[in-house]
Amino acid sequence: MKVTVRATSAGFEVYVPKKDLEERVVATETPSLWGGWARLANGWVLAMPALDPPPRLPATVEAKRLAAEEA
């Protein structure tokens, strides 16, 4: 699914247009967010693409929703 990632003073936020969902990232597998999972405040876990170098934010990327047990 396409998601838009942006940086805020509180950390990263993810917007999912198809669901009209905007949530804060509360935990990540990697410090830079890219190339691991990201847990959102609503409990969703997204597999984020490995991007090197990291894109300028805000950025729209393809992410995959994982089951909570996978992270």
PDB file of N, CA, C and O in Angstrom, chain B, residues numbered from 101:
ATOM      1  N   MET B 101       0.832  -1.163   0.000  1.00  0.00           N
ATOM      2  CA  MET B 101       0.000   0.000   0.000  1.00  0.00           C
ATOM      3  C   MET B 101       0.884   1.236   0.000  1.00  0.00           C
ATOM      4  O   MET B 101       1.983   1.226   0.554  1.00  0.00           O
ATOM      5  N   LYS B 102       0.406   2.279  -0.614  1.00  0.00           N
ATOM      6  CA  LYS B 102       1.136   3.545  -0.629  1.00  0.00           C
ATOM      7  C   LYS B 102       0.904   4.267   0.688  1.00  0.00           C
ATOM      8  O   LYS B 102      -0.231   4.387   1.149  1.00  0.00           O
ATOM      9  N   VAL B 103       1.988   4.746   1.291  1.00  0.00           N
ATOM     10  CA  VAL B 103       1.908   5.535   2.516  1.00  0.00           C
ATOM     11  C   VAL B 103       2.802   6.756   2.359  1.00  0.00           C
ATOM     12  O   VAL B 103       3.802   6.727   1.641  1.00  0.00           O
ATOM     13  N   THR B 104       2.426   7.818   3.037  1.00  0.00           N
ATOM     14  CA  THR B 104       3.246   9.023   3.054  1.00  0.00           C
ATOM     15  C   THR B 104       3.839   9.168   4.443  1.00  0.00           C
ATOM     16  O   THR B 104       3.123   9.125   5.443  1.00  0.00           O
ATOM     17  N   VAL B 105       5.153   9.339   4.496  1.00  0.00           N
ATOM     18  CA  VAL B 105       5.871   9.477   5.759  1.00  0.00           C
ATOM     19  C   VAL B 105       6.329  10.923   5.884  1.00  0.00           C
ATOM     20  O   VAL B 105       6.850  11.508   4.935  1.00  0.00           O
ATOM     21  N   ARG B 106       6.127  11.483   7.060  1.00  0.00           N
ATOM     22  CA  ARG B 106       6.626  12.836   7.309  1.00  0.00           C
ATOM     23  C   ARG B 106       7.236  12.897   8.694  1.00  0.00           C
ATOM     24  O   ARG B 106       6.900  12.108   9.577  1.00  0.00           O
ATOM     25  N   ALA B 107       8.134  13.844   8.867  1.00  0.00           N
ATOM     26  CA  ALA B 107       8.778  14.040  10.163  1.00  0.00           C
ATOM     27  C   ALA B 107       8.065  15.180  10.884  1.00  0.00           C
ATOM     28  O   ALA B 107       7.757  16.211  10.287  1.00  0.00           O
ATOM     29  N   THR B 108       7.809  14.983  12.172  1.00  0.00           N
ATOM     30  CA  THR B 108       7.223  16.014  13.013  1.00  0.00           C
ATOM     31  C   THR B 108       8.124  16.209  14.226  1.00  0.00           C
ATOM     32  O   THR B 108       9.112  15.494  14.389  1.00  0.00           O
ATOM     33  N   SER B 109       7.790  17.161  15.063  1.00  0.00           N
ATOM     34  CA  SER B 109       8.591  17.379  16.272  1.00  0.00           C
ATOM     35  C   SER B 109       8.497  16.184  17.228  1.00  0.00           C
ATOM     36  O   SER B 109       9.377  15.984  18.065  1.00  0.00           O
ATOM     37  N   ALA B 110       7.421  15.388  17.101  1.00  0.00           N
ATOM     38  CA  ALA B 110       7.240  14.211  17.956  1.00  0.00           C
ATOM     39  C   ALA B 110       7.799  12.937  17.336  1.00  0.00           C
ATOM     40  O   ALA B 110       7.725  11.875  17.955  1.00  0.00           O
ATOM     41  N   GLY B 111       8.353  13.014  16.137  1.00  0.00           N
ATOM     42  CA  GLY B 111       8.890  11.837  15.453  1.00  0.00           C
ATOM     43  C   GLY B 111       8.257  11.681  14.090  1.00  0.00           C
ATOM     44  O   GLY B 111       7.826  12.662  13.484  1.00  0.00           O
ATOM     45  N   PHE B 112       8.196  10.438  13.599  1.00  0.00           N
ATOM     46  CA  PHE B 112       7.625  10.176  12.280  1.00  0.00           C
ATOM     47  C   PHE B 112       6.115   9.983  12.373  1.00  0.00           C
ATOM     48  O   PHE B 112       5.597   9.489  13.374  1.00  0.00           O
ATOM     49  N   GLU B 113       5.416  10.385  11.300  1.00  0.00           N
ATOM     50  CA  GLU B 113       3.996  10.119  11.145  1.00  0.00           C
ATOM     51  C   GLU B 113       3.784   9.464   9.798  1.00  0.00           C
ATOM     52  O   GLU B 113       4.497   9.753   8.837  1.00  0.00           O
ATOM     53  N   VAL B 114       2.795   8.577   9.729  1.00  0.00           N
ATOM     54  CA  VAL B 114       2.464   7.886   8.487  1.00  0.00           C
ATOM     55  C   VAL B 114       1.008   8.189   8.146  1.00  0.00           C
ATOM     56  O   VAL B 114       0.129   8.135   9.006  1.00  0.00           O
ATOM     57  N   TYR B 115       0.773   8.508   6.876  1.00  0.00           N
ATOM     58  CA  TYR B 115      -0.581   8.744   6.386  1.00  0.00           C
ATOM     59  C   TYR B 115      -0.890   7.684   5.335  1.00  0.00           C
ATOM     60  O   TYR B 115      -0.119   7.490   4.395  1.00  0.00           O
ATOM     61  N   VAL B 116      -2.023   6.999   5.496  1.00  0.00           N
ATOM     62  CA  VAL B 116      -2.473   5.983   4.548  1.00  0.00           C
ATOM     63  C   VAL B 116      -3.708   6.551   3.848  1.00  0.00           C
ATOM     64  O   VAL B 116      -4.793   6.563   4.430  1.00  0.00           O
ATOM     65  N   PRO B 117      -3.556   7.023   2.600  1.00  0.00           N
ATOM     66  CA  PRO B 117      -4.672   7.687   1.922  1.00  0.00           C
ATOM     67  C   PRO B 117      -5.904   6.806   1.721  1.00  0.00           C
ATOM     68  O   PRO B 117      -7.025   7.283   1.900  1.00  0.00           O
ATOM     69  N   LYS B 118      -5.733   5.549   1.360  1.00  0.00           N
ATOM     70  CA  LYS B 118      -6.874   4.670   1.093  1.00  0.00           C
ATOM     71  C   LYS B 118      -7.744   4.461   2.338  1.00  0.00           C
ATOM     72  O   LYS B 118      -8.944   4.210   2.221  1.00  0.00           O
ATOM     73  N   LYS B 119      -7.153   4.562   3.507  1.00  0.00           N
ATOM     74  CA  LYS B 119      -7.876   4.368   4.767  1.00  0.00           C
ATOM     75  C   LYS B 119      -8.165   5.702   5.468  1.00  0.00           C
ATOM     76  O   LYS B 119      -8.826   5.728   6.507  1.00  0.00           O
ATOM     77  N   ASP B 120      -7.667   6.812   4.897  1.00  0.00           N
ATOM     78  CA  ASP B 120      -7.755   8.132   5.514  1.00  0.00           C
ATOM     79  C   ASP B 120      -7.292   8.049   6.970  1.00  0.00           C
ATOM     80  O   ASP B 120      -7.976   8.492   7.893  1.00  0.00           O
ATOM     81  N   LEU B 121      -6.100   7.463   7.138  1.00  0.00           N
ATOM     82  CA  LEU B 121      -5.546   7.178   8.449  1.00  0.00           C
ATOM     83  C   LEU B 121      -4.221   7.918   8.603  1.00  0.00           C
ATOM     84  O   LEU B 121      -3.340   7.813   7.750  1.00  0.00           O
ATOM     85  N   GLU B 122      -4.088   8.656   9.681  1.00  0.00           N
ATOM     86  CA  GLU B 122      -2.831   9.330   9.998  1.00  0.00           C
ATOM     87  C   GLU B 122      -2.451   8.947  11.417  1.00  0.00           C
ATOM     88  O   GLU B 122      -3.183   9.234  12.365  1.00  0.00           O
ATOM     89  N   GLU B 123      -1.298   8.296  11.559  1.00  0.00           N
ATOM     90  CA  GLU B 123      -0.875   7.801  12.870  1.00  0.00           C
ATOM     91  C   GLU B 123       0.608   8.080  13.095  1.00  0.00           C
ATOM     92  O   GLU B 123       1.401   8.154  12.157  1.00  0.00           O
ATOM     93  N   ARG B 124       0.948   8.229  14.363  1.00  0.00           N
ATOM     94  CA  ARG B 124       2.337   8.439  14.766  1.00  0.00           C
ATOM     95  C   ARG B 124       3.059   7.094  14.824  1.00  0.00           C
ATOM     96  O   ARG B 124       2.466   6.087  15.211  1.00  0.00           O
ATOM     97  N   VAL B 125       4.314   7.076  14.448  1.00  0.00           N
ATOM     98  CA  VAL B 125       5.158   5.883  14.566  1.00  0.00           C
ATOM     99  C   VAL B 125       5.645   5.824  16.013  1.00  0.00           C
ATOM    100  O   VAL B 125       6.281   6.759  16.499  1.00  0.00           O
ATOM    101  N   VAL B 126       5.338   4.710  16.703  1.00  0.00           N
ATOM    102  CA  VAL B 126       5.699   4.587  18.116  1.00  0.00           C
ATOM    103  C   VAL B 126       6.906   3.681  18.352  1.00  0.00           C
ATOM    104  O   VAL B 126       7.529   3.750  19.411  1.00  0.00           O
ATOM    105  N   ALA B 127       7.246   2.826  17.373  1.00  0.00           N
ATOM    106  CA  ALA B 127       8.410   1.942  17.512  1.00  0.00           C
ATOM    107  C   ALA B 127       8.895   1.551  16.116  1.00  0.00           C
ATOM    108  O   ALA B 127       8.102   1.431  15.182  1.00  0.00           O
ATOM    109  N   THR B 128      10.200   1.356  15.989  1.00  0.00           N
ATOM    110  CA  THR B 128      10.786   0.939  14.713  1.00  0.00           C
ATOM    111  C   THR B 128      11.853  -0.113  14.944  1.00  0.00           C
ATOM    112  O   THR B 128      12.456  -0.191  16.015  1.00  0.00           O
ATOM    113  N   GLU B 129      12.072  -0.910  13.927  1.00  0.00           N
ATOM    114  CA  GLU B 129      13.127  -1.923  13.991  1.00  0.00           C
ATOM    115  C   GLU B 129      14.496  -1.278  13.832  1.00  0.00           C
ATOM    116  O   GLU B 129      15.466  -1.706  14.458  1.00  0.00           O
ATOM    117  N   THR B 130      14.572  -0.255  13.001  1.00  0.00           N
ATOM    118  CA  THR B 130      15.832   0.447  12.748  1.00  0.00           C
ATOM    119  C   THR B 130      15.675   1.916  13.142  1.00  0.00           C
ATOM    120  O   THR B 130      14.578   2.462  13.028  1.00  0.00           O
ATOM    121  N   PRO B 131      16.733   2.560  13.598  1.00  0.00           N
ATOM    122  CA  PRO B 131      16.628   3.963  14.016  1.00  0.00           C
ATOM    123  C   PRO B 131      16.203   4.910  12.890  1.00  0.00           C
ATOM    124  O   PRO B 131      15.586   5.945  13.144  1.00  0.00           O
ATOM    125  N   SER B 132      16.534   4.554  11.651  1.00  0.00           N
ATOM    126  CA  SER B 132      16.231   5.458  10.544  1.00  0.00           C
ATOM    127  C   SER B 132      14.858   5.203   9.925  1.00  0.00           C
ATOM    128  O   SER B 132      14.481   5.926   9.003  1.00  0.00           O
ATOM    129  N   LEU B 133      14.104   4.228  10.377  1.00  0.00           N
ATOM    130  CA  LEU B 133      12.777   3.852   9.891  1.00  0.00           C
ATOM    131  C   LEU B 133      12.822   2.998   8.639  1.00  0.00           C
ATOM    132  O   LEU B 133      11.910   2.201   8.420  1.00  0.00           O
ATOM    133  N   TRP B 134      13.830   3.131   7.820  1.00  0.00           N
ATOM    134  CA  TRP B 134      13.865   2.462   6.514  1.00  0.00           C
ATOM    135  C   TRP B 134      14.508   1.084   6.617  1.00  0.00           C
ATOM    136  O   TRP B 134      15.561   0.918   7.233  1.00  0.00           O
ATOM    137  N   GLY B 135      13.848   0.089   5.994  1.00  0.00           N
ATOM    138  CA  GLY B 135      14.410  -1.254   5.930  1.00  0.00           C
ATOM    139  C   GLY B 135      14.049  -2.145   7.090  1.00  0.00           C
ATOM    140  O   GLY B 135      14.794  -3.076   7.398  1.00  0.00           O
ATOM    141  N   GLY B 136      12.954  -1.900   7.732  1.00  0.00           N
ATOM    142  CA  GLY B 136      12.504  -2.733   8.843  1.00  0.00           C
ATOM    143  C   GLY B 136      11.034  -2.489   9.078  1.00  0.00           C
ATOM    144  O   GLY B 136      10.341  -1.942   8.221  1.00  0.00           O
ATOM    145  N   TRP B 137      10.554  -2.896  10.243  1.00  0.00           N
ATOM    146  CA  TRP B 137       9.152  -2.671  10.553  1.00  0.00           C
ATOM    147  C   TRP B 137       8.990  -1.372  11.326  1.00  0.00           C
ATOM    148  O   TRP B 137       9.914  -0.885  11.978  1.00  0.00           O
ATOM    149  N   ALA B 138       7.772  -0.825  11.230  1.00  0.00           N
ATOM    150  CA  ALA B 138       7.401   0.369  11.993  1.00  0.00           C
ATOM    151  C   ALA B 138       6.026   0.111  12.605  1.00  0.00           C
ATOM    152  O   ALA B 138       5.083  -0.245  11.898  1.00  0.00           O
ATOM    153  N   ARG B 139       5.918   0.290  13.914  1.00  0.00           N
ATOM    154  CA  ARG B 139       4.638   0.101  14.608  1.00  0.00           C
ATOM    155  C   ARG B 139       3.974   1.464  14.772  1.00  0.00           C
ATOM    156  O   ARG B 139       4.591   2.418  15.247  1.00  0.00           O
ATOM    157  N   LEU B 140       2.700   1.540  14.370  1.00  0.00           N
ATOM    158  CA  LEU B 140       1.944   2.780  14.478  1.00  0.00           C
ATOM    159  C   LEU B 140       1.175   2.821  15.792  1.00  0.00           C
ATOM    160  O   LEU B 140       0.997   1.792  16.445  1.00  0.00           O
ATOM    161  N   ALA B 141       0.725   3.993  16.175  1.00  0.00           N
ATOM    162  CA  ALA B 141       0.018   4.182  17.444  1.00  0.00           C
ATOM    163  C   ALA B 141      -1.270   3.362  17.514  1.00  0.00           C
ATOM    164  O   ALA B 141      -1.702   2.999  18.608  1.00  0.00           O
ATOM    165  N   ASN B 142      -1.890   3.063  16.372  1.00  0.00           N
ATOM    166  CA  ASN B 142      -3.128   2.277  16.377  1.00  0.00           C
ATOM    167  C   ASN B 142      -2.874   0.769  16.409  1.00  0.00           C
ATOM    168  O   ASN B 142      -3.825  -0.012  16.403  1.00  0.00           O
ATOM    169  N   GLY B 143      -1.592   0.342  16.444  1.00  0.00           N
ATOM    170  CA  GLY B 143      -1.250  -1.073  16.517  1.00  0.00           C
ATOM    171  C   GLY B 143      -0.834  -1.693  15.203  1.00  0.00           C
ATOM    172  O   GLY B 143      -0.299  -2.801  15.195  1.00  0.00           O
ATOM    173  N   TRP B 144      -1.064  -1.006  14.081  1.00  0.00           N
ATOM    174  CA  TRP B 144      -0.628  -1.543  12.790  1.00  0.00           C
ATOM    175  C   TRP B 144       0.890  -1.651  12.770  1.00  0.00           C
ATOM    176  O   TRP B 144       1.589  -0.846  13.385  1.00  0.00           O
ATOM    177  N   VAL B 145       1.394  -2.657  12.055  1.00  0.00           N
ATOM    178  CA  VAL B 145       2.831  -2.817  11.837  1.00  0.00           C
ATOM    179  C   VAL B 145       3.053  -2.811  10.330  1.00  0.00           C
ATOM    180  O   VAL B 145       2.434  -3.584   9.599  1.00  0.00           O
ATOM    181  N   LEU B 146       3.937  -1.935   9.872  1.00  0.00           N
ATOM    182  CA  LEU B 146       4.234  -1.812   8.447  1.00  0.00           C
ATOM    183  C   LEU B 146       5.668  -2.212   8.169  1.00  0.00           C
ATOM    184  O   LEU B 146       6.575  -1.849   8.918  1.00  0.00           O
ATOM    185  N   ALA B 147       5.878  -2.961   7.091  1.00  0.00           N
ATOM    186  CA  ALA B 147       7.227  -3.272   6.615  1.00  0.00           C
ATOM    187  C   ALA B 147       7.628  -2.117   5.704  1.00  0.00           C
ATOM    188  O   ALA B 147       7.023  -1.906   4.653  1.00  0.00           O
ATOM    189  N   MET B 148       8.647  -1.376   6.111  1.00  0.00           N
ATOM    190  CA  MET B 148       9.092  -0.204   5.366  1.00  0.00           C
ATOM    191  C   MET B 148      10.203  -0.616   4.393  1.00  0.00           C
ATOM    192  O   MET B 148      11.014  -1.487   4.709  1.00  0.00           O
ATOM    193  N   PRO B 149      10.241   0.004   3.222  1.00  0.00           N
ATOM    194  CA  PRO B 149      11.270  -0.354   2.246  1.00  0.00           C
ATOM    195  C   PRO B 149      12.658   0.110   2.695  1.00  0.00           C
ATOM    196  O   PRO B 149      12.798   1.097   3.416  1.00  0.00           O
ATOM    197  N   ALA B 150      13.672  -0.624   2.251  1.00  0.00           N
ATOM    198  CA  ALA B 150      15.053  -0.230   2.534  1.00  0.00           C
ATOM    199  C   ALA B 150      15.466   0.812   1.501  1.00  0.00           C
ATOM    200  O   ALA B 150      15.588   0.504   0.315  1.00  0.00           O
ATOM    201  N   LEU B 151      15.676   2.021   1.944  1.00  0.00           N
ATOM    202  CA  LEU B 151      16.038   3.110   1.035  1.00  0.00           C
ATOM    203  C   LEU B 151      17.372   3.695   1.470  1.00  0.00           C
ATOM    204  O   LEU B 151      17.522   4.154   2.602  1.00  0.00           O
ATOM    205  N   ASP B 152      18.328   3.674   0.570  1.00  0.00           N
ATOM    206  CA  ASP B 152      19.649   4.210   0.877  1.00  0.00           C
ATOM    207  C   ASP B 152      20.103   5.057  -0.293  1.00  0.00           C
ATOM    208  O   ASP B 152      20.321   4.507  -1.372  1.00  0.00           O
ATOM    209  N   PRO B 153      20.253   6.325  -0.150  1.00  0.00           N
ATOM    210  CA  PRO B 153      20.092   7.113   1.065  1.00  0.00           C
ATOM    211  C   PRO B 153      18.616   7.341   1.384  1.00  0.00           C
ATOM    212  O   PRO B 153      17.765   7.207   0.505  1.00  0.00           O
ATOM    213  N   PRO B 154      18.308   7.684   2.630  1.00  0.00           N
ATOM    214  CA  PRO B 154      16.915   7.947   2.999  1.00  0.00           C
ATOM    215  C   PRO B 154      16.348   9.100   2.171  1.00  0.00           C
ATOM    216  O   PRO B 154      17.071  10.045   1.857  1.00  0.00           O
ATOM    217  N   PRO B 155      15.072   9.034   1.818  1.00  0.00           N
ATOM    218  CA  PRO B 155      14.483  10.104   1.006  1.00  0.00           C
ATOM    219  C   PRO B 155      14.247  11.368   1.815  1.00  0.00           C
ATOM    220  O   PRO B 155      14.216  11.341   3.045  1.00  0.00           O
ATOM    221  N   ARG B 156      14.084  12.470   1.103  1.00  0.00           N
ATOM    222  CA  ARG B 156      13.682  13.710   1.767  1.00  0.00           C
ATOM    223  C   ARG B 156      12.214  13.560   2.153  1.00  0.00           C
ATOM    224  O   ARG B 156      11.417  13.015   1.389  1.00  0.00           O
ATOM    225  N   LEU B 157      11.871  14.035   3.312  1.00  0.00           N
ATOM    226  CA  LEU B 157      10.494  13.912   3.797  1.00  0.00           C
ATOM    227  C   LEU B 157       9.744  15.211   3.592  1.00  0.00           C
ATOM    228  O   LEU B 157      10.347  16.280   3.692  1.00  0.00           O
ATOM    229  N   PRO B 158       8.464  15.162   3.312  1.00  0.00           N
ATOM    230  CA  PRO B 158       7.602  13.988   3.244  1.00  0.00           C
ATOM    231  C   PRO B 158       7.878  13.172   1.991  1.00  0.00           C
ATOM    232  O   PRO B 158       8.258  13.718   0.955  1.00  0.00           O
ATOM    233  N   ALA B 159       7.683  11.865   2.091  1.00  0.00           N
ATOM    234  CA  ALA B 159       7.921  10.944   0.979  1.00  0.00           C
ATOM    235  C   ALA B 159       6.812   9.910   0.923  1.00  0.00           C
ATOM    236  O   ALA B 159       6.353   9.420   1.955  1.00  0.00           O
ATOM    237  N   THR B 160       6.385   9.581  -0.287  1.00  0.00           N
ATOM    238  CA  THR B 160       5.398   8.519  -0.487  1.00  0.00           C
ATOM    239  C   THR B 160       6.134   7.264  -0.921  1.00  0.00           C
ATOM    240  O   THR B 160       6.895   7.287  -1.888  1.00  0.00           O
ATOM    241  N   VAL B 161       5.907   6.164  -0.203  1.00  0.00           N
ATOM    242  CA  VAL B 161       6.595   4.904  -0.463  1.00  0.00           C
ATOM    243  C   VAL B 161       5.592   3.759  -0.443  1.00  0.00           C
ATOM    244  O   VAL B 161       4.454   3.921  -0.002  1.00  0.00           O
ATOM    245  N   GLU B 162       6.022   2.619  -0.919  1.00  0.00           N
ATOM    246  CA  GLU B 162       5.219   1.393  -0.891  1.00  0.00           C
ATOM    247  C   GLU B 162       5.589   0.622   0.376  1.00  0.00           C
ATOM    248  O   GLU B 162       6.748   0.249   0.556  1.00  0.00           O
ATOM    249  N   ALA B 163       4.620   0.382   1.249  1.00  0.00           N
ATOM    250  CA  ALA B 163       4.840  -0.366   2.486  1.00  0.00           C
ATOM    251  C   ALA B 163       3.854  -1.530   2.526  1.00  0.00           C
ATOM    252  O   ALA B 163       2.825  -1.511   1.851  1.00  0.00           O
ATOM    253  N   LYS B 164       4.182  -2.536   3.322  1.00  0.00           N
ATOM    254  CA  LYS B 164       3.314  -3.706   3.441  1.00  0.00           C
ATOM    255  C   LYS B 164       2.856  -3.816   4.903  1.00  0.00           C
ATOM    256  O   LYS B 164       3.662  -3.710   5.827  1.00  0.00           O
ATOM    257  N   ARG B 165       1.569  -4.028   5.089  1.00  0.00           N
ATOM    258  CA  ARG B 165       1.040  -4.203   6.431  1.00  0.00           C
ATOM    259  C   ARG B 165       1.313  -5.630   6.884  1.00  0.00           C
ATOM    260  O   ARG B 165       1.009  -6.588   6.174  1.00  0.00           O
ATOM    261  N   LEU B 166       1.890  -5.759   8.074  1.00  0.00           N
ATOM    262  CA  LEU B 166       2.217  -7.062   8.645  1.00  0.00           C
ATOM    263  C   LEU B 166       1.257  -7.374   9.790  1.00  0.00           C
ATOM    264  O   LEU B 166       0.644  -6.477  10.368  1.00  0.00           O
ATOM    265  N   ALA B 167       1.140  -8.646  10.101  1.00  0.00           N
ATOM    266  CA  ALA B 167       0.419  -9.046  11.302  1.00  0.00           C
ATOM    267  C   ALA B 167       1.273  -8.637  12.494  1.00  0.00           C
ATOM    268  O   ALA B 167       2.500  -8.641  12.398  1.00  0.00           O
ATOM    269  N   ALA B 168       0.661  -8.290  13.598  1.00  0.00           N
ATOM    270  CA  ALA B 168       1.394  -7.815  14.775  1.00  0.00           C
ATOM    271  C   ALA B 168       2.419  -8.841  15.260  1.00  0.00           C
ATOM    272  O   ALA B 168       3.439  -8.457  15.833  1.00  0.00           O
ATOM    273  N   GLU B 169       2.173 -10.135  15.045  1.00  0.00           N
ATOM    274  CA  GLU B 169       3.090 -11.180  15.505  1.00  0.00           C
ATOM    275  C   GLU B 169       4.374 -11.216  14.682  1.00  0.00           C
ATOM    276  O   GLU B 169       5.371 -11.777  15.137  1.00  0.00           O
ATOM    277  N   GLU B 170       4.377 -10.635  13.490  1.00  0.00           N
ATOM    278  CA  GLU B 170       5.552 -10.697  12.610  1.00  0.00           C
ATOM    279  C   GLU B 170       6.645  -9.726  13.037  1.00  0.00           C
ATOM    280  O   GLU B 170       7.789  -9.863  12.603  1.00  0.00           O
ATOM    281  N   ALA B 171       6.323  -8.762  13.865  1.00  0.00           N
ATOM    282  CA  ALA B 171       7.326  -7.755  14.256  1.00  0.00           C
ATOM    283  C   ALA B 171       7.893  -8.046  15.612  1.00  0.00           C
ATOM    284  O   ALA B 171       8.746  -7.303  16.096  1.00  0.00           O
TER     285      ALA B 171
END
